[in-house]
Amino acid sequence: MALVMKALAAGANVTRAAVAAEVGLTRATVSTLVDELLAAGLLEEQGAQRPGTVGRPGTVLALTETGPAGIGAEIGVDHLAACAVDLRGRVRARAERPAANRGRPAGAVLGELAELTGEVIRRAEEAGLTAVRTTVAVPGLIGPDHRTVLRAPNLGWEDVPLDAAFPETSTAVENEANLGALAELWLGGHDGGLADFVHVSAEIGIGAALVVEGRLFRGARGFAGELGHMPVRPEGPPCSCGATGCLETYAGEEALLRAAGVSAGRGPALKAAAVAGDPAALRALEEAGAALGIALSGAVNLLDPQAVVVGGPLADLAPWLLPGVRRELAARVTDRRWRAQDVVISRLGRDGVLRGAAYSSVRTVLDDPATWIRNVSERALTEPSPPPTGSMSCSSR
């Protein structure tokens, strides 16, 4: 069942015969699985295959627009957000609000986020969707149980459990950079596929994630990707981590704003200053791009990825950052076949983390549809049946 679901998630205009060819099962077996998935409401039929195909046209299948929904929640230093996506990865409900979360008690942050998430779940239910799980994106180190934030320095959190904060669904917690990379893998729309890449994004800090052969690389302890604390100029300014000259001190949002002389409006204001040709903003972005290129050249030489993907808020600033990034990569990457176009700007931008969180939740159904079907059946058996339409109570007689 999972093979069938993933084949449909990866393509369009897909028939039973195409699924059978893709997954290596017989047409009869695939037809039986498809019938069961249709009966469970996880698939839908969309009519005959378009003209021009060889042989008798088959019926086109698609993942359902109703049924399971994944919930994503994001904790930023200055905002909270939540969204719901369906099996196709489309956003069906979204809510966001500004919030000054740095140094704020974790309980207050989580209470407000739970309220926002509950609003999104209710709107998703009105659209015929059922929430499967909530995945919370956090800018910090996550415990191996994916229920605890071990350390989030930009929030001021240490050892904060999150699993009990969202009672409406089961909950998982994930590092925001990892979710941004997974969103790029699943939803980035790269023609021909992109299975080996370094994804880099930044807000207050700078995070990176590595995808190898279509899988997230976590490292031995689960903390891979701390690109922001790679030293680019060891004699440089002190960093919050205790070292000096880290990438974050040159290309993190606060460092950029300080160098550009922008005190309000954060990223959008910095972009506006760059568009207007402000010399301080352009100088800050040029220096940040060069620092980012130095750090990324080490990653490229070590890992030999297909591409570097620039995502998150960095994508908005890419026109001014990328010249410095590409110049440093060209000068420092040992493989001279590395090209400027191997640095890619994410189409998901700032929404990548939130959409990655939501889609990682609904992918639990793609990975194991049989469990979803069994759980739905068990709920149907235990929930009381509604009274027949038009029935009368004793008092109405």
C-alpha positions as CSV (number, residue, x, y, z in Angstrom):
1,M,0.0,0.0,0.0
2,A,2.8,2.4,0.8
3,L,4.5,1.8,-2.5
4,V,1.2,2.6,-4.3
5,M,0.7,5.7,-2.3
6,K,4.2,7.0,-2.9
7,A,4.0,6.3,-6.6
8,L,0.9,8.5,-6.8
9,A,2.5,11.2,-4.6
10,A,5.5,11.4,-7.0
11,G,3.6,11.6,-10.3
12,A,0.6,13.0,-12.2
13,N,-1.8,11.3,-14.7
14,V,-1.0,7.9,-13.1
15,T,-3.0,4.8,-13.8
16,R,-3.0,1.3,-12.2
17,A,-0.7,0.1,-15.0
18,A,1.7,2.9,-14.5
19,V,1.8,2.2,-10.7
20,A,2.5,-1.5,-11.4
21,A,5.4,-0.6,-13.7
22,E,6.8,1.8,-11.2
23,V,6.7,-0.4,-8.1
24,G,7.3,-3.8,-9.7
25,L,4.1,-5.5,-8.7
26,T,1.6,-7.3,-10.9
27,R,-1.3,-5.3,-12.3
28,A,-3.7,-7.6,-10.4
29,T,-2.0,-7.0,-7.1
30,V,-1.9,-3.2,-7.7
31,S,-5.6,-3.3,-8.7
32,T,-6.5,-5.0,-5.4
33,L,-4.5,-2.5,-3.4
34,V,-5.9,0.4,-5.2
35,D,-9.4,-0.8,-4.6
36,E,-8.8,-1.1,-0.9
37,L,-7.2,2.4,-0.8
38,L,-10.2,3.8,-2.8
39,A,-12.6,2.2,-0.3
40,A,-10.7,3.8,2.6
41,G,-11.0,7.2,1.0
42,L,-7.2,7.7,0.5
43,L,-7.4,7.7,-3.3
44,E,-9.8,9.0,-5.8
45,E,-10.4,8.3,-9.5
46,Q,-10.2,11.3,-11.9
47,G,-11.6,9.8,-15.1
48,A,-10.0,8.2,-18.2
49,Q,-6.4,8.9,-19.1
50,R,-5.9,11.7,-21.6
51,P,-6.0,10.9,-25.3
52,G,-2.7,10.1,-27.1
53,T,-1.7,7.2,-24.8
54,V,-0.9,3.8,-26.3
55,G,-3.5,1.1,-25.9
56,R,-6.7,1.2,-24.0
57,P,-6.8,4.3,-21.7
58,G,-6.8,3.6,-18.0
59,T,-8.4,5.4,-15.2
60,V,-6.3,8.2,-13.7
61,L,-5.8,7.9,-9.9
62,A,-4.8,10.6,-7.4
63,L,-4.4,11.1,-3.7
64,T,-7.5,12.3,-2.1
65,E,-8.2,16.0,-1.3
66,T,-10.0,15.1,1.9
67,G,-9.1,12.6,4.6
68,P,-5.7,12.8,6.4
69,A,-4.1,16.2,7.0
70,G,-0.7,17.0,8.5
71,I,-0.3,19.9,10.9
72,G,2.8,21.9,11.0
73,A,3.7,24.4,13.7
74,E,6.6,26.8,13.8
75,I,8.3,28.6,16.7
76,G,10.4,31.5,15.5
77,V,12.2,34.1,17.6
78,D,9.6,36.8,16.5
79,H,6.6,34.8,15.2
80,L,4.4,31.8,15.5
81,A,2.7,29.9,12.6
82,A,0.7,26.8,11.9
83,C,-0.7,25.2,8.8
84,A,-2.5,22.1,7.5
85,V,-1.7,20.3,4.3
86,D,-3.5,17.4,2.6
87,L,-1.9,14.2,1.2
88,R,-1.0,16.1,-2.0
89,G,1.1,18.6,0.1
90,R,-1.3,21.5,-0.6
91,V,-1.8,24.1,2.2
92,R,-5.5,24.0,3.2
93,A,-5.4,26.2,6.3
94,R,-2.8,28.6,7.6
95,A,-2.4,31.1,10.5
96,E,0.5,33.3,11.7
97,R,1.0,36.0,14.2
98,P,3.9,38.1,15.5
99,A,5.3,37.0,18.9
100,A,8.4,38.1,20.8
101,N,9.5,34.7,21.9
102,R,13.1,35.3,22.9
103,G,13.4,34.9,26.7
104,R,9.7,34.3,27.0
105,P,8.6,31.4,29.2
106,A,8.2,28.3,27.2
107,G,4.8,27.5,28.6
108,A,3.4,30.9,27.4
109,V,4.9,30.3,23.9
110,L,3.5,26.8,23.7
111,G,0.1,27.8,25.0
112,E,-0.2,30.5,22.3
113,L,1.0,28.1,19.6
114,A,-1.5,25.4,20.7
115,E,-4.3,28.0,20.3
116,L,-3.1,28.8,16.8
117,T,-2.7,25.2,15.9
118,G,-6.2,24.4,17.2
119,E,-7.6,27.1,15.0
120,V,-5.9,25.6,11.9
121,I,-7.2,22.1,12.9
122,R,-10.8,23.3,13.1
123,R,-10.5,25.0,9.7
124,A,-9.1,21.8,8.2
125,E,-11.9,19.8,9.7
126,E,-14.4,22.2,8.0
127,A,-12.7,21.3,4.7
128,G,-13.3,17.6,5.3
129,L,-9.8,16.8,6.6
130,T,-8.7,14.9,9.7
131,A,-5.5,15.9,11.5
132,V,-3.0,13.0,11.8
133,R,-0.1,14.5,13.7
134,T,1.4,17.9,14.6
135,T,5.1,18.5,13.9
136,V,6.7,21.5,15.6
137,A,9.6,23.2,14.0
138,V,12.1,24.8,16.5
139,P,15.4,26.6,16.0
140,G,17.5,24.4,18.2
141,L,18.8,21.0,19.1
142,I,16.2,18.3,19.4
143,G,16.4,15.2,21.6
144,P,16.5,11.7,20.1
145,D,12.9,11.1,21.2
146,H,11.7,14.0,19.0
147,R,9.6,15.2,22.0
148,T,12.1,17.5,23.7
149,V,14.0,20.7,22.8
150,L,17.4,20.2,24.4
151,R,18.7,23.6,23.6
152,A,17.4,26.6,21.6
153,P,19.8,29.5,22.5
154,N,18.0,32.1,20.4
155,L,14.8,31.3,22.5
156,G,16.6,30.8,25.8
157,W,15.2,27.3,26.1
158,E,16.9,24.2,27.6
159,D,15.3,20.8,28.1
160,V,11.8,21.8,27.2
161,P,9.3,18.9,26.6
162,L,6.7,19.7,23.9
163,D,4.7,16.4,23.5
164,A,2.0,17.3,26.0
165,A,1.5,20.9,24.6
166,F,-0.8,19.8,21.7
167,P,-3.5,17.5,23.1
168,E,-5.6,17.4,19.8
169,T,-3.0,15.2,18.0
170,S,0.1,13.2,18.6
171,T,3.2,15.5,18.4
172,A,6.7,15.4,17.1
173,V,9.4,18.0,17.4
174,E,12.1,18.7,14.7
175,N,14.9,21.1,14.0
176,E,13.7,23.8,11.6
177,A,16.6,23.5,9.2
178,N,15.9,19.8,8.8
179,L,12.3,20.5,8.0
180,G,13.3,23.1,5.4
181,A,15.5,20.6,3.7
182,L,12.8,17.9,3.7
183,A,10.3,20.4,2.2
184,E,12.8,21.1,-0.6
185,L,13.1,17.3,-1.2
186,W,9.4,16.6,-1.2
187,L,7.8,19.8,-2.4
188,G,10.6,21.9,-4.1
189,G,9.5,21.1,-7.6
190,H,13.0,20.3,-9.0
191,D,12.8,18.9,-12.5
192,G,14.6,15.6,-12.7
193,G,14.8,15.3,-8.9
194,L,17.3,16.5,-6.4
195,A,18.4,13.8,-4.0
196,D,21.8,15.0,-2.8
197,F,22.0,18.6,-1.6
198,V,23.0,21.0,1.2
199,H,20.1,23.2,2.2
200,V,21.0,26.5,4.0
201,S,18.6,29.0,5.6
202,A,18.8,31.7,8.1
203,E,16.8,33.9,10.4
204,I,18.4,34.9,13.7
205,G,20.8,32.0,13.4
206,I,22.0,30.0,10.3
207,G,21.0,26.4,9.9
208,A,21.9,23.8,7.3
209,A,20.8,20.3,6.5
210,L,22.2,17.6,4.3
211,V,20.1,15.3,2.2
212,V,22.0,12.2,0.9
213,E,20.3,9.8,-1.6
214,G,16.9,11.2,-0.7
215,R,17.3,10.9,3.0
216,L,18.1,13.4,5.7
217,F,21.5,12.9,7.2
218,R,21.4,13.6,11.0
219,G,24.8,12.6,12.1
220,A,25.8,10.3,15.0
221,R,24.0,12.3,17.7
222,G,21.3,13.9,15.5
223,F,22.9,17.4,15.5
224,A,24.4,17.6,12.0
225,G,24.0,20.9,10.1
226,E,25.3,23.5,12.5
227,L,26.8,25.5,9.6
228,G,26.2,28.8,11.4
229,H,29.0,27.9,13.8
230,M,31.6,27.1,11.2
231,P,34.5,29.6,11.6
232,V,34.9,31.7,8.5
233,R,37.3,34.3,10.0
234,P,38.8,33.0,13.3
235,E,39.9,36.5,14.3
236,G,36.3,37.8,13.9
237,P,33.8,38.9,16.4
238,P,32.6,36.7,19.3
239,C,29.6,34.4,18.7
240,S,26.9,33.4,21.1
241,C,28.3,29.8,21.0
242,G,31.5,31.1,22.7
243,A,33.8,30.9,19.7
244,T,34.9,33.8,17.4
245,G,34.4,34.5,13.7
246,C,31.5,32.1,13.1
247,L,29.5,32.4,10.0
248,E,26.5,33.5,12.1
249,T,28.4,36.7,13.1
250,Y,28.5,37.7,9.5
251,A,25.5,36.3,7.8
252,G,22.9,35.8,10.6
253,E,20.0,38.2,10.4
254,E,21.0,40.2,13.4
255,A,24.5,40.6,12.1
256,L,23.2,41.7,8.7
257,L,20.8,44.2,10.2
258,R,23.5,45.7,12.4
259,A,25.9,46.0,9.6
260,A,23.3,47.5,7.3
261,G,22.1,50.0,10.0
262,V,18.5,48.6,9.8
263,S,16.8,48.7,13.2
264,A,13.2,47.9,12.4
265,G,11.3,45.7,10.0
266,R,14.0,43.0,10.0
267,G,14.3,41.0,6.8
268,P,11.7,42.9,4.7
269,A,13.3,46.2,5.6
270,L,16.8,45.0,4.7
271,K,15.5,43.8,1.3
272,A,13.8,47.2,0.8
273,A,17.1,48.9,1.6
274,A,19.0,46.7,-0.9
275,V,16.4,47.4,-3.6
276,A,16.8,51.1,-3.0
277,G,20.6,50.7,-3.4
278,D,21.5,51.7,0.1
279,P,25.3,51.4,0.3
280,A,25.4,50.1,3.8
281,A,22.9,47.4,3.1
282,L,24.7,46.4,-0.1
283,R,28.0,46.2,1.7
284,A,26.6,44.1,4.5
285,L,25.0,41.7,2.0
286,E,28.2,41.4,0.0
287,E,30.2,40.6,3.1
288,A,27.6,38.1,4.2
289,G,27.5,36.4,0.8
290,A,31.3,36.0,0.9
291,A,31.3,34.5,4.4
292,L,28.5,32.2,3.4
293,G,30.4,31.1,0.3
294,I,33.5,30.3,2.4
295,A,31.5,28.1,4.8
296,L,29.7,26.4,1.9
297,S,32.9,25.7,0.0
298,G,34.1,23.6,2.9
299,A,30.8,21.7,2.9
300,V,30.9,21.2,-0.9
301,N,34.5,20.0,-0.8
302,L,33.7,17.5,2.0
303,L,30.3,16.2,0.8
304,D,30.2,16.7,-3.0
305,P,26.5,17.4,-3.2
306,Q,24.5,17.9,-6.5
307,A,23.6,21.4,-5.4
308,V,23.4,24.0,-2.6
309,V,19.8,25.2,-2.0
310,V,19.4,28.6,-0.5
311,G,16.1,28.7,1.4
312,G,14.1,30.4,4.1
313,P,14.5,34.2,4.5
314,L,17.9,33.9,2.7
315,A,16.0,33.2,-0.5
316,D,14.5,36.8,-0.3
317,L,18.0,38.2,-0.2
318,A,19.5,35.9,-2.8
319,P,20.0,38.5,-5.6
320,W,22.5,40.3,-3.4
321,L,24.0,37.4,-1.5
322,L,24.6,35.0,-4.4
323,P,27.3,36.9,-6.2
324,G,29.6,36.6,-3.2
325,V,28.5,33.0,-2.5
326,R,29.3,31.9,-6.1
327,R,32.6,33.8,-6.3
328,E,33.9,32.1,-3.2
329,L,32.6,28.7,-4.3
330,A,34.3,29.1,-7.7
331,A,37.6,30.0,-6.0
332,R,37.6,27.4,-3.3
333,V,35.7,24.2,-4.6
334,T,38.3,21.8,-5.9
335,D,36.0,20.2,-8.5
336,R,36.2,22.8,-11.3
337,R,33.0,21.4,-12.8
338,W,31.1,23.1,-10.1
339,R,28.9,25.7,-11.8
340,A,27.1,28.9,-10.7
341,Q,23.7,27.2,-11.4
342,D,24.5,24.5,-8.8
343,V,23.5,27.1,-6.3
344,V,19.7,27.1,-6.3
345,I,17.2,29.5,-4.8
346,S,14.3,27.7,-3.1
347,R,10.8,28.3,-4.5
348,L,9.4,27.7,-1.1
349,G,11.2,30.6,0.6
350,R,10.0,31.5,4.1
351,D,7.2,28.9,4.0
352,G,9.6,25.9,3.5
353,V,10.0,25.1,7.2
354,L,6.3,25.3,8.0
355,R,5.2,23.3,5.0
356,G,8.0,20.7,5.7
357,A,6.6,20.3,9.2
358,A,3.1,19.8,8.0
359,Y,4.0,17.4,5.2
360,S,6.2,15.4,7.4
361,S,3.1,14.8,9.6
362,V,0.9,13.6,6.7
363,R,3.6,11.5,5.3
364,T,3.1,9.1,8.2
365,V,0.0,8.0,6.2
366,L,1.9,7.7,3.0
367,D,4.5,5.6,4.8
368,D,2.0,3.3,6.5
369,P,-1.6,3.6,5.1
370,A,-2.6,0.3,6.6
371,T,-2.3,1.6,10.1
372,W,-4.4,4.7,9.2
373,I,-7.1,2.5,7.7
374,R,-7.1,0.2,10.8
375,N,-7.3,3.3,13.2
376,V,-10.2,4.8,11.2
377,S,-12.0,1.4,11.4
378,E,-11.4,1.1,15.1
379,R,-12.7,4.7,15.7
380,A,-15.8,3.9,13.7
381,L,-16.5,0.9,15.9
382,T,-16.1,2.8,19.2
383,E,-17.8,6.1,18.3
384,P,-21.5,6.2,19.0
385,S,-23.7,6.3,15.9
386,P,-25.8,9.5,15.2
387,P,-29.6,9.1,15.6
388,P,-31.5,8.4,12.4
389,T,-32.6,11.5,10.5
390,G,-36.1,12.5,11.3
391,S,-36.4,10.3,14.5
392,M,-38.6,11.6,17.3
393,S,-37.8,11.6,21.0
394,C,-40.4,10.4,23.5
395,S,-41.1,14.0,24.6
396,S,-42.0,15.0,21.0
397,R,-44.6,12.4,20.7
